[in-house]
Amino acid sequence: MSILEIIIFFLVVWWPVFFILLPIGYEQLPQTKSFKFAKSAPKKPNILIKFISASIFSLIITFIFWLMSYLNIFSLKSLIL
């Protein structure tokens, strides 16, 4: 896999992983009369932690696919051609 293929693969894997991690730890804000936020707004979104977690999981998945491609165990190109 070339560097460009690795970057594209990482980004394609990162987005679904990030969206899978978003609802984890979700707690809804308490409803009050002077509520200024959406009813579905989370108490603590923890976006940075979810961003870092998604990056780590995606790096692991990308490394596994790169290693399999490097060792000629599996290749995405062979599926296309």
N, C-alpha and C positions, 0 to 999 in steps of 0.2 A: 504494500500500500504506500502510495506517495504521501507527502506531507499534506497536500490539499485534500486527498481522500480521507485522511485521518481527521482533519479539521471538520470537514463536512459530516463525516460519520459521527463525530463527537457532538456536533450541534444538533443533528437529527435525533440522536439519542437523548440529549440533554433536555429538550423541550418536553417530551412526554414524561420523563422522570420528574421534572419540576412540577408539572401539573398533577402528577400522582401524589407528590408530597404536600401540595398546598392544603388539602383538607385535614391533614394530620394535626391533632392538637387543637382543633377548632372549638372555641367557646364563644357563644353569642354574648353581645353586650347586654347588660340589664336594661329593660325598657323603663323609661321615665317620661314625665310629661314634657320636659324640655329636651327631647331627644333630637340631636342635630345630625345624626349619622343614619345611614341605611340600616334597616332592621337586621339585615344579614351580616353586618360588619363584625369581624372578629374582635375579641377583647385584646389579644396580643397576637398579631399576625406572624411574628418571628420570621420575616422574609429573609433576613441575612442567613439564619441557620438553615433554612430550606434551600436557599441559593447554594450555600457551601455543600450541603448534603447532596443535592442534585449534581453538583460538579464532581464530587468524589465518586458517587455511584457511576456517573457517565465515564469518568476516567478509567474506572475498573473495567467496565464493559468494553470501552474502546481498546484498552490494553489487551484484553482477552481476545478480541477479534483481530487485533494487529498481530498478536503472537501466533494465533492459528493461521493467519495468512502468511506470516514469515516462515513458519515451519511446514507450509504447504499442506496443512490438515484440512483447511477450509478456505475458500476464497469467494468473495462476492462477485468477482469478475466471471468466475466459472458459471454462476447462475445466469448471468446476462448473455454470455456467449454460448 
